[in-house]
Amino acid sequence: MGDLLLVRHGETEWSRSGQHTSWTDLPLTERGEEQAKSLAPLLSSRTFARALTSPLDRAIRTAELAGVTGVVPDPDLHEWDYGGYEGITTVEIHRTRPDWYLWTDGVSPGPAGHPGESPEEVGRRADRVLARVDEALPDGDVILVAHGHFLRVVTARRLGLPPSEGRLFQLATGTVSRLSTEHDRPVIAEWNTRP
């Protein structure tokens, strides 16, 4: 049975500034490209039974620079749809909604095609991804290259927690995390690893 590796894409301008970034497909910054390249030694000794990435360029580019091959884009690995909060920081949201918390409140509706998602909706996508992961784990490790909030929900769901408990797992850009098992139960084996 393999492990599940989670890679958060490298830094973008908005991840650096704290702006919520879902469908806005910003490129990696120079630092983000360096972060992605630096992950290659952590991943080079592994072969992956399945390698999935978000369809967004920042994740695909991270996988490429980290040396992950055979990557298949999966629409379910898209970041949380932030709806009307796309491009806005939490500090800005708190000016009008001082008690707002993404993990319990979700987001306000956005423009056409971006209604926003609740934690439960993101959790359902994470469950679909985990079903595909489970199909491949008997054959070896699986890697997901995606986004911070979504991978935090994946972690919560893997550990049997509600999607909102993703709040417990802060995830930095350009890092590798590993979910494994102990006595046949899911555990966090590594978190926010950098070379």
Backbone as CSV, one residue per row, in Angstrom:
resi,resn,N_x,N_y,N_z,CA_x,CA_y,CA_z,C_x,C_y,C_z
1,MET,0.849,-1.188,0.000,0.000,0.000,0.000,0.886,1.239,0.000
2,GLY,0.606,2.147,-0.914,1.421,3.352,-1.030,0.965,4.471,-0.113
3,ASP,1.686,5.581,-0.201,1.369,6.791,0.547,0.748,7.814,-0.400
4,LEU,0.041,8.760,0.169,-0.532,9.869,-0.582,0.317,11.103,-0.323
5,LEU,0.941,11.621,-1.384,1.746,12.835,-1.264,0.946,14.023,-1.774
6,LEU,1.003,15.106,-1.017,0.300,16.338,-1.357,1.334,17.425,-1.603
7,VAL,1.267,18.058,-2.765,2.182,19.156,-3.094,1.351,20.407,-3.331
8,ARG,1.594,21.429,-2.516,0.966,22.727,-2.785,1.850,23.461,-3.782
9,HIS,1.204,24.056,-4.774,1.953,24.782,-5.808,2.830,25.869,-5.194
10,GLY,3.808,26.305,-5.976,4.704,27.369,-5.538,3.990,28.709,-5.426
11,GLU,4.695,29.649,-4.877,4.151,30.982,-4.618,3.691,31.678,-5.897
12,THR,2.566,32.401,-5.795,2.099,33.335,-6.816,2.027,34.713,-6.160
13,GLU,1.786,35.738,-6.955,1.646,37.092,-6.377,0.530,37.126,-5.340
14,TRP,-0.583,36.442,-5.624,-1.722,36.497,-4.710,-1.520,35.607,-3.493
15,SER,-0.827,34.492,-3.621,-0.580,33.698,-2.407,0.352,34.475,-1.475
16,ARG,1.247,35.253,-2.071,2.146,36.076,-1.256,1.386,37.191,-0.546
17,SER,0.414,37.806,-1.237,-0.324,38.931,-0.651,-1.516,38.487,0.195
18,GLY,-1.863,37.197,0.144,-2.990,36.702,0.928,-4.338,36.845,0.247
19,GLN,-4.338,37.137,-1.058,-5.595,37.245,-1.792,-6.116,35.850,-2.128
20,HIS,-7.415,35.658,-1.971,-8.029,34.377,-2.302,-7.918,34.146,-3.813
21,THR,-7.360,33.014,-4.193,-7.090,32.729,-5.603,-7.665,31.380,-5.975
22,SER,-8.721,31.409,-6.746,-9.329,30.166,-7.199,-9.138,30.034,-8.700
23,TRP,-10.058,30.596,-9.465,-10.016,30.440,-10.927,-9.068,31.412,-11.612
24,THR,-8.636,32.466,-10.937,-7.666,33.385,-11.534,-6.340,32.645,-11.602
25,ASP,-5.887,32.350,-12.809,-4.729,31.468,-12.955,-3.443,32.274,-13.103
26,LEU,-2.935,32.714,-11.970,-1.702,33.497,-11.949,-0.490,32.590,-12.120
27,PRO,0.556,33.097,-12.756,1.777,32.288,-12.866,2.528,32.264,-11.532
28,LEU,3.438,31.332,-11.426,4.321,31.299,-10.268,5.231,32.514,-10.302
29,THR,5.555,33.046,-9.150,6.570,34.082,-9.064,7.936,33.418,-9.279
30,GLU,8.978,34.218,-9.357,10.328,33.650,-9.454,10.603,32.765,-8.233
31,ARG,10.202,33.243,-7.064,10.369,32.443,-5.847,9.550,31.154,-5.931
32,GLY,8.332,31.239,-6.481,7.481,30.061,-6.636,8.116,29.025,-7.548
33,GLU,8.769,29.490,-8.614,9.466,28.547,-9.508,10.624,27.885,-8.771
34,GLU,11.355,28.653,-7.979,12.457,28.072,-7.204,11.939,27.075,-6.166
35,GLN,10.818,27.412,-5.521,10.221,26.477,-4.564,9.886,25.151,-5.259
36,ALA,9.275,25.235,-6.434,8.880,24.026,-7.160,10.105,23.199,-7.542
37,LYS,11.129,23.845,-8.052,12.356,23.125,-8.432,12.991,22.446,-7.223
38,SER,12.921,23.114,-6.074,13.568,22.576,-4.880,12.904,21.293,-4.373
39,LEU,11.683,21.010,-4.830,10.976,19.808,-4.390,11.460,18.543,-5.096
40,ALA,12.128,18.710,-6.227,12.554,17.551,-7.025,13.332,16.512,-6.215
41,PRO,14.302,16.894,-5.386,15.020,15.869,-4.618,14.132,15.098,-3.630
42,LEU,13.072,15.730,-3.146,12.163,15.047,-2.218,11.294,14.011,-2.933
43,LEU,11.141,14.188,-4.240,10.222,13.334,-4.993,10.929,12.363,-5.932
44,SER,12.201,12.612,-6.241,12.890,11.861,-7.301,13.053,10.374,-7.006
45,SER,13.059,9.980,-5.752,13.266,8.562,-5.434,11.956,7.767,-5.460
46,ARG,10.855,8.438,-5.726,9.550,7.770,-5.713,9.020,7.561,-7.128
47,THR,8.315,6.447,-7.281,7.554,6.232,-8.514,6.096,6.309,-8.117
48,PHE,5.294,6.887,-8.965,3.902,7.128,-8.615,2.966,6.244,-9.429
49,ALA,2.076,5.561,-8.730,1.050,4.758,-9.387,0.045,5.669,-10.083
50,ARG,-0.123,6.866,-9.528,-1.000,7.863,-10.147,-0.493,9.240,-9.743
51,ALA,-0.455,10.159,-10.716,-0.040,11.545,-10.473,-1.127,12.451,-11.046
52,LEU,-1.789,13.177,-10.168,-2.876,14.059,-10.569,-2.533,15.491,-10.201
53,THR,-2.999,16.415,-11.022,-2.778,17.826,-10.745,-4.051,18.612,-11.012
54,SER,-4.152,19.747,-10.370,-5.203,20.698,-10.696,-5.027,21.082,-12.163
55,PRO,-6.115,21.453,-12.842,-5.985,21.886,-14.229,-5.393,23.291,-14.380
56,LEU,-5.124,23.980,-13.283,-4.607,25.342,-13.368,-3.095,25.341,-13.573
57,ASP,-2.636,26.315,-14.358,-1.224,26.357,-14.758,-0.259,26.388,-13.580
58,ARG,-0.611,27.073,-12.497,0.332,27.172,-11.382,0.620,25.801,-10.764
59,ALA,-0.359,24.911,-10.785,-0.144,23.555,-10.273,0.590,22.697,-11.302
60,ILE,0.181,22.795,-12.554,0.841,22.021,-13.618,2.315,22.399,-13.712
61,ARG,2.605,23.695,-13.636,3.990,24.166,-13.707,4.795,23.682,-12.502
62,THR,4.184,23.676,-11.325,4.864,23.180,-10.129,5.241,21.713,-10.317
63,ALA,4.305,20.910,-10.813,4.585,19.481,-11.038,5.735,19.311,-12.027
64,GLU,5.703,20.087,-13.089,6.759,20.015,-14.116,8.121,20.362,-13.523
65,LEU,8.203,21.479,-12.801,9.480,21.918,-12.235,9.981,20.985,-11.134
66,ALA,9.039,20.299,-10.457,9.421,19.356,-9.404,9.812,17.990,-9.980
67,GLY,9.690,17.841,-11.299,10.099,16.604,-11.952,9.085,15.485,-11.902
68,VAL,7.826,15.813,-11.613,6.779,14.796,-11.578,6.331,14.533,-13.015
69,THR,6.396,13.283,-13.437,6.026,12.935,-14.810,4.713,12.158,-14.827
70,GLY,4.122,12.080,-16.012,2.882,11.335,-16.179,1.700,11.952,-15.463
71,VAL,1.742,13.253,-15.268,0.692,13.949,-14.521,-0.562,14.089,-15.379
72,VAL,-1.704,13.824,-14.763,-3.000,13.971,-15.430,-3.788,15.064,-14.712
73,PRO,-4.196,16.123,-15.440,-5.032,17.151,-14.807,-6.401,16.575,-14.429
74,ASP,-6.879,16.946,-13.249,-8.160,16.462,-12.735,-8.966,17.673,-12.282
75,PRO,-10.104,17.940,-12.915,-10.889,19.128,-12.559,-11.313,19.167,-11.094
76,ASP,-11.441,18.012,-10.455,-11.833,18.008,-9.045,-10.738,18.547,-8.128
77,LEU,-9.505,18.676,-8.634,-8.405,19.205,-7.820,-8.309,20.734,-7.861
78,HIS,-9.267,21.373,-8.509,-9.329,22.836,-8.572,-9.449,23.401,-7.162
79,GLU,-8.914,24.587,-6.962,-9.024,25.234,-5.644,-10.484,25.544,-5.321
80,TRP,-10.765,25.706,-4.050,-12.070,26.145,-3.533,-12.549,27.311,-4.389
81,ASP,-13.791,27.269,-4.863,-14.356,28.397,-5.607,-14.717,29.468,-4.587
82,TYR,-13.956,30.562,-4.579,-14.158,31.625,-3.593,-15.273,32.597,-3.969
83,GLY,-15.943,32.369,-5.109,-17.079,33.202,-5.497,-16.734,34.669,-5.493
84,GLY,-17.514,35.450,-4.750,-17.320,36.901,-4.683,-16.082,37.331,-3.925
85,TYR,-15.366,36.398,-3.317,-14.154,36.744,-2.574,-12.872,36.507,-3.369
86,GLU,-13.017,36.175,-4.635,-11.840,35.996,-5.490,-11.026,37.289,-5.527
87,GLY,-9.739,37.171,-5.247,-8.847,38.323,-5.304,-8.898,39.221,-4.082
88,ILE,-9.679,38.848,-3.085,-9.853,39.675,-1.889,-9.181,38.984,-0.702
89,THR,-8.580,39.752,0.173,-7.920,39.183,1.356,-8.930,39.019,2.496
90,THR,-8.586,38.203,3.447,-9.426,38.018,4.636,-9.575,39.337,5.394
91,VAL,-8.514,40.121,5.466,-8.582,41.429,6.148,-9.648,42.306,5.494
92,GLU,-9.690,42.317,4.157,-10.705,43.117,3.451,-12.116,42.591,3.715
93,ILE,-12.283,41.282,3.720,-13.602,40.688,3.983,-14.068,41.052,5.389
94,HIS,-13.147,41.041,6.344,-13.507,41.340,7.737,-13.981,42.779,7.938
95,ARG,-13.706,43.665,6.998,-14.193,45.041,7.120,-15.712,45.091,7.067
96,THR,-16.318,44.176,6.284,-17.780,44.154,6.184,-18.400,42.957,6.910
97,ARG,-17.607,41.919,7.128,-18.080,40.718,7.842,-17.027,40.335,8.881
98,PRO,-17.002,41.047,10.013,-15.924,40.865,10.982,-15.790,39.452,11.542
99,ASP,-16.858,38.691,11.567,-16.805,37.333,12.122,-16.673,36.256,11.056
100,TRP,-16.487,36.655,9.801,-16.434,35.678,8.705,-15.247,34.726,8.880
101,TYR,-15.514,33.436,8.605,-14.486,32.401,8.665,-14.767,31.413,7.538
102,LEU,-13.845,31.312,6.603,-14.036,30.473,5.411,-14.514,29.077,5.774
103,TRP,-13.909,28.489,6.809,-14.128,27.077,7.126,-15.527,26.776,7.645
104,THR,-16.243,27.781,8.087,-17.609,27.551,8.555,-18.641,28.321,7.742
105,ASP,-18.251,29.462,7.180,-19.209,30.334,6.500,-19.232,30.195,4.985
106,GLY,-18.201,29.578,4.396,-18.151,29.545,2.938,-17.910,30.937,2.393
107,VAL,-18.441,31.198,1.202,-18.182,32.470,0.530,-19.472,33.053,-0.041
108,SER,-19.398,34.308,-0.467,-20.550,34.930,-1.127,-20.515,34.581,-2.611
109,PRO,-21.667,34.581,-3.275,-21.701,34.263,-4.706,-20.848,35.240,-5.509
110,GLY,-20.254,34.719,-6.575,-19.419,35.539,-7.446,-20.076,35.748,-8.794
111,PRO,-19.276,36.058,-9.799,-19.808,36.275,-11.140,-20.316,34.968,-11.751
112,ALA,-20.956,35.078,-12.895,-21.496,33.904,-13.601,-20.423,32.823,-13.712
113,GLY,-20.829,31.618,-13.388,-19.899,30.498,-13.463,-19.087,30.288,-12.211
114,HIS,-19.191,31.194,-11.253,-18.434,31.091,-10.000,-19.344,31.408,-8.809
115,PRO,-20.256,30.478,-8.509,-21.203,30.725,-7.425,-20.590,30.644,-6.041
116,GLY,-19.342,30.170,-5.956,-18.722,29.941,-4.662,-19.073,28.544,-4.165
117,GLU,-18.305,28.068,-3.182,-18.546,26.741,-2.634,-18.576,26.792,-1.113
118,SER,-19.380,25.928,-0.555,-19.395,25.734,0.895,-18.325,24.706,1.237
119,PRO,-17.942,24.611,2.514,-16.991,23.569,2.904,-17.478,22.171,2.503
120,GLU,-18.789,21.925,2.606,-19.340,20.611,2.269,-19.205,20.311,0.780
121,GLU,-19.391,21.319,-0.049,-19.236,21.107,-1.501,-17.784,20.787,-1.851
122,VAL,-16.846,21.490,-1.230,-15.432,21.196,-1.455,-15.126,19.785,-0.942
123,GLY,-15.737,19.426,0.172,-15.552,18.093,0.732,-16.018,16.997,-0.213
124,ARG,-17.105,17.233,-0.928,-17.586,16.223,-1.883,-16.585,16.038,-3.027
125,ARG,-15.980,17.137,-3.488,-14.942,17.004,-4.521,-13.751,16.244,-3.980
126,ALA,-13.361,16.565,-2.748,-12.225,15.871,-2.134,-12.515,14.375,-2.014
127,ASP,-13.738,14.017,-1.667,-14.101,12.599,-1.559,-13.994,11.893,-2.907
128,ARG,-14.376,12.591,-3.981,-14.241,11.980,-5.324,-12.773,11.742,-5.653
129,VAL,-11.928,12.720,-5.326,-10.487,12.562,-5.561,-9.953,11.392,-4.748
130,LEU,-10.341,11.311,-3.493,-9.842,10.235,-2.628,-10.305,8.853,-3.109
131,ALA,-11.460,8.789,-3.736,-11.901,7.508,-4.307,-10.948,7.085,-5.427
132,ARG,-10.507,8.038,-6.251,-9.545,7.721,-7.315,-8.171,7.377,-6.728
133,VAL,-7.799,8.056,-5.656,-6.546,7.760,-4.964,-6.574,6.320,-4.441
134,ASP,-7.672,5.947,-3.802,-7.787,4.605,-3.219,-7.676,3.498,-4.261
135,GLU,-8.136,3.771,-5.484,-8.006,2.785,-6.560,-6.536,2.520,-6.888
136,ALA,-5.695,3.543,-6.756,-4.292,3.438,-7.175,-3.331,3.074,-6.051
137,LEU,-3.670,3.351,-4.799,-2.737,3.127,-3.689,-2.234,1.685,-3.567
138,PRO,-3.017,0.656,-3.896,-2.462,-0.697,-3.821,-1.261,-0.904,-4.750
139,ASP,-1.147,-0.056,-5.785,-0.049,-0.172,-6.745,1.140,0.718,-6.419
140,GLY,1.043,1.547,-5.382,2.154,2.420,-5.004,1.690,3.787,-4.556
141,ASP,2.629,4.710,-4.473,2.334,6.066,-4.028,1.479,6.816,-5.047
142,VAL,0.718,7.775,-4.541,-0.075,8.673,-5.377,0.316,10.089,-4.989
143,ILE,0.413,10.967,-5.986,0.744,12.370,-5.718,-0.351,13.271,-6.269
144,LEU,-0.717,14.277,-5.477,-1.665,15.311,-5.882,-0.939,16.648,-5.831
145,VAL,-0.946,17.375,-6.929,-0.344,18.714,-6.969,-1.499,19.695,-7.144
146,ALA,-1.723,20.502,-6.115,-2.911,21.349,-6.153,-2.733,22.573,-5.262
147,HIS,-3.784,22.933,-4.559,-3.905,24.224,-3.892,-4.110,24.065,-2.388
148,GLY,-3.743,25.116,-1.654,-3.724,25.076,-0.208,-5.023,24.669,0.456
149,HIS,-6.092,25.417,0.228,-7.338,25.106,0.923,-7.894,23.760,0.480
150,PHE,-7.818,23.472,-0.812,-8.355,22.187,-1.270,-7.584,21.015,-0.660
151,LEU,-6.267,21.092,-0.639,-5.482,19.990,-0.064,-5.709,19.857,1.440
152,ARG,-6.028,20.940,2.092,-6.357,20.863,3.517,-7.669,20.108,3.729
153,VAL,-8.626,20.321,2.822,-9.883,19.567,2.895,-9.627,18.095,2.582
154,VAL,-8.789,17.821,1.582,-8.428,16.433,1.278,-7.850,15.755,2.524
155,THR,-6.992,16.458,3.225,-6.379,15.903,4.434,-7.438,15.599,5.487
156,ALA,-8.323,16.545,5.725,-9.389,16.325,6.710,-10.219,15.104,6.337
157,ARG,-10.612,15.010,5.094,-11.457,13.898,4.659,-10.698,12.574,4.749
158,ARG,-9.402,12.578,4.412,-8.603,11.350,4.496,-8.534,10.845,5.932
159,LEU,-8.500,11.787,6.868,-8.405,11.431,8.279,-9.773,11.169,8.921
160,GLY,-10.836,11.214,8.099,-12.176,10.936,8.608,-12.837,12.108,9.289
161,LEU,-12.348,13.316,9.032,-12.888,14.528,9.648,-13.816,15.258,8.690
162,PRO,-14.704,16.113,9.187,-15.534,16.934,8.302,-14.647,17.907,7.508
163,PRO,-15.116,18.343,6.340,-14.322,19.263,5.521,-13.860,20.511,6.272
164,SER,-14.686,21.031,7.164,-14.339,22.257,7.891,-13.115,22.078,8.787
165,GLU,-12.757,20.844,9.106,-11.587,20.611,9.952,-10.283,20.764,9.178
166,GLY,-10.370,21.032,7.869,-9.181,21.408,7.110,-8.522,22.646,7.699
167,ARG,-9.276,23.386,8.497,-8.753,24.583,9.168,-7.556,24.260,10.048
168,LEU,-7.428,23.020,10.466,-6.370,22.613,11.393,-5.013,22.408,10.728
169,PHE,-4.973,22.383,9.397,-3.768,21.959,8.688,-3.204,23.078,7.817
170,GLN,-2.537,24.033,8.407,-1.933,25.123,7.630,-0.966,24.510,6.630
171,LEU,-1.002,25.004,5.398,-0.188,24.421,4.333,0.519,25.528,3.563
172,ALA,1.837,25.521,3.582,2.644,26.554,2.938,2.829,26.253,1.451
173,THR,3.123,27.293,0.681,3.399,27.100,-0.745,4.704,26.338,-0.926
174,GLY,4.770,25.589,-2.026,6.004,24.892,-2.378,6.441,23.867,-1.350
175,THR,5.489,23.081,-0.840,5.817,22.068,0.165,5.259,20.708,-0.243
176,VAL,5.828,19.669,0.367,5.341,18.300,0.208,4.849,17.822,1.568
177,SER,3.689,17.196,1.582,3.160,16.565,2.785,2.830,15.123,2.425
178,ARG,2.856,14.247,3.428,2.626,12.826,3.155,1.628,12.259,4.147
179,LEU,0.575,11.661,3.596,-0.416,10.953,4.383,-0.147,9.469,4.208
180,SER,-0.087,8.758,5.297,0.242,7.339,5.258,-0.761,6.586,6.127
181,THR,-0.370,5.415,6.600,-1.214,4.652,7.521,-0.365,4.114,8.660
182,GLU,-1.011,3.921,9.772,-0.403,3.252,10.914,-1.469,2.308,11.460
183,HIS,-1.152,1.031,11.520,-2.123,0.016,11.928,-3.400,0.115,11.081
184,ASP,-3.182,0.309,9.759,-4.268,0.385,8.771,-5.201,1.581,8.955
185,ARG,-4.741,2.595,9.682,-5.549,3.810,9.832,-4.764,5.003,9.283
186,PRO,-5.465,5.949,8.628,-4.776,7.095,8.042,-4.125,7.996,9.082
187,VAL,-2.912,8.442,8.774,-2.166,9.361,9.644,-1.405,10.374,8.795
188,ILE,-1.017,11.470,9.422,-0.093,12.408,8.788,1.316,11.929,9.112
189,ALA,2.082,11.631,8.069,3.451,11.146,8.265,4.473,12.276,8.134
190,GLU,4.187,13.255,7.300,5.050,14.443,7.123,4.147,15.605,6.770
191,TRP,4.564,16.817,7.160,3.732,17.982,6.843,4.611,19.190,6.534
192,ASN,4.282,19.908,5.471,4.986,21.134,5.073,6.491,20.916,4.910
193,THR,6.874,19.829,4.292,8.288,19.516,4.133,8.881,20.297,2.966
194,ARG,10.050,20.858,3.234,10.859,21.528,2.214,12.262,20.981,2.319
195,PRO,13.021,21.044,1.226,14.420,20.565,1.313,15.252,21.393,2.279
